[in-house]
Structure formats: C-alpha cells, structure tokens
Amino acid sequence: MGGTALAFPFVVTAKNTTKVRIAAVGCGGKGWTDLNGAARHAELIAYCDVNVAANRKGGYNLVKEKWPQAKGYSDWREMFEKEEKNFDAVTVSTPDHMHAPVTMNALQLGKGTYTQKPMTRTIQEARAITEAAAKAGVPTQMGNQHHSGLGYRTLFEMVRGGAIGKVVSAHAWSNRPVWPQGIDRPSGSDPIPAGFDWDKWLGVAPERPFKLDTYHPFKWRGWFDFGAGALGDMGCHIIDPVVWILGLGPAKSVAYEGPSPKPETFPTAEVLTYRFAGTEFTSGDELIMKWYDGGQRPTKKGTHLPMDAEVPSQGAMFIGEEGTALCPHGGMPRLWPTEKFSKLARPKVERLDHYKVWLDAFRTGENPNSYFGYAGPLTETVLMGVVAARIGSKKKLIWDAKKLRFTNSEQANSFVRPKYRNGWEIEGLG
C-alpha cells in the first residue's frame, strides 16, 4: 500500500543560541494572538499592519503601547527592507491571500517564519513555499496550533497505538462558515476609514472598491480573492489529525457535493470526499475521508457510536475495525464501544506551546512539529477541496501531485496557481 508523503528535507543551517528577534506582519485579531504568543519566548523588534488606527482585538496602537521599543510600519515590504539585519524570524498573520507573498519574501531573506493556516491560498503557492523553506534551511511553523494541543496529541497515541485497530474510514467537519458565503458582490463603494490602507490590504489581489463590513475585518474568508472558505479556515486544523495520524500522502482525488457557488464566494455548505492511498494504519489499499461544513456532520451509521451519542459541532472521527475514536475540535477524544474501552488508560501526553516549539528550533535545529515540510503537503490536500468547491463540480477530480495538476479538469487547473495584481509579482510564485 502506498501513502508516503512528499519529502521536503529540513536542515537548519545555523543555530541561534541567543533570544530570537522577531517581526510581526499583522497586529489585529489573530495577529495580536500570534505576536503575543511568539513574544513570550522572543524579542519583538518590529511590526506592521495596514490599519494603523483600529484596536480591534489588538492592533497597531496596542502593540505600540505594549512594546514601545519596537518599530511600527504600515507596509511589510518597507519593514523587511529597513529591518532586515535586525530580526531573525517573522509571524505572518494576514488574510489568506497575503500568506504566500509575505512568507516567500521572508524565506528569501533567510528568516524563519510562523505563518497562519492555511499556509497559502492556492496549491502552487503551498508547493513553492515548502520548497523555498527546505532551501532556506530555517525553522518554519504553520499556525495550526491544535497540532500541539492535548486533544489531537492524545488521539494520535490512541489510534497509532492500535486501540481501534486498522482504520477503515475517517471524517472531519466544522460548523463554519460563521461569516457570509454564497453571496454576490455588493454594488458601489464606501469611504475608506482613516488610518486604513485599502490598497495595501488588497496586496496581490485584484483591485476592487472598498465596501464597509464586507471584506475587512474577518469577512474576507468567504471571498475567492482573499480566503479559502470554511474548509481553508478549519481544514488545516481538523483534517490535520487524519493526515498526521494515518501517515497519509497526497490525496488521489476529491469530489464535491453542495450548492453551486456564486461567482465570487464559496458555497454556504459542502461535503467533500477525499480518497488517499492506504497506509500501514488503514485497513485497505484506499482510505476515504469525508469533510463536512455549513452545519453538516457525519451520521452514526457504520460507526460504533450508539444512537444517543452526541456528535460535536466540530471534530474528527476515525472508524476502525475494532472501534471508533471521536475527538471534538479543541476537546479530548472518546472511544466506542464504551464497554470495550472503559478500562483503557489515557495515554500520558503533554500539551505543547506551538510558538515555543517553533522558536526552540532556532536553538536545537530540530524540526518544529508543523514545519512546512509537513504543513505544505497538508495545505495542498486541503486546498484540493477548496478548488472543488470553487468550481462546484460534482465529478471526481483526479489529482497528480507530482505534476501539480488535475488530470481531468482544466477548469480546476485554472485555480491551482494564483494570479497576482500588476506591481505585486513575487519571484517563485504564480
């Protein structure tokens, strides 16, 4: 049985024995969380955000207040140019469409990067970033922090330990989107708020008018040009344990079920069927995994769960030959049938600090647990489903991972690579 992941070697070219100096791209929302998480173990040298006025869940001015010694910028390109010699690593916490451009530039400068999930918005970007990271030989980490969490790490030990036997099939699901999808672009434009640079926020994306409460903040995820929908948001979290635990390689195919997408936004709900080559941890030559979002969940049929068992709003489930393991996203796993596993001791697993794992690599030279050599191929798998949802095709899309293309859909192939706006081209991307 096949299933070997694409191999991208990781070698740290030099070890940093002093405190790592970091820069941050994105200061609000998740950016605030990321720079605070990293700064617990490192020294913040510089930061930037295209919105220098707002303080929503963090923000430029709160960073300025908390770290007065760090230098603030509104353009990450200017920050990289002026501060290149002053920082070792960068956190990238922008909307999805800017993950790859910022990360690629950082890697080309030899900087370690912590990039939010999904690592990129398109498949080609994920492959290019993975290869660039291997070449740069610097510590990298994708921001799927539950990979370091107690729940999925415990689930790993249970399933890998053979508690439920060989895995027959798997499911992953999310209650997202919790933002608008399946909508059309609104007409007209609104005044751009003071302190917010709309052109820099657009970055590599095609130019369009600013509309209040439509794209920024947060609602960009449902738009093709900026995000990757519910799957892109949560797949790198919840599909992660399936790929990780079962040692899956690239998916062979993906098929979509759901409403036809609008011209510019992802559908309101979807079910995706992925097929992978089997591995030593699966019961056959092929492993089928289903993804659900928009409030849909797997049924209990074919599992070991009783009819009154609760299926959480988000989670991952492994159906094995001898039992079923279910782990709520952010929670702890349970095994069924309960009478069979009532005396099974929980594996002794520690929760890790996802940021510290990354920053420790500057000292140890060891792979961070979600370094780009792992996170890149995982992101590619997630983004296969994003492409299927984007075109709304009901047919099975066959994937050739080596050639980075679908063998039976040129329409799908048109979304494998990004198209960057004039003046924002990035070497090695697109």
Order of alpha helices (4+ residues) and beta strands (2+ residues): beta-alpha-beta-alpha-beta-alpha-beta-alpha-beta-alpha-beta-alpha-beta-alpha-alpha-alpha-beta-beta-beta-beta-beta-beta-alpha-alpha-alpha-beta-beta-alpha
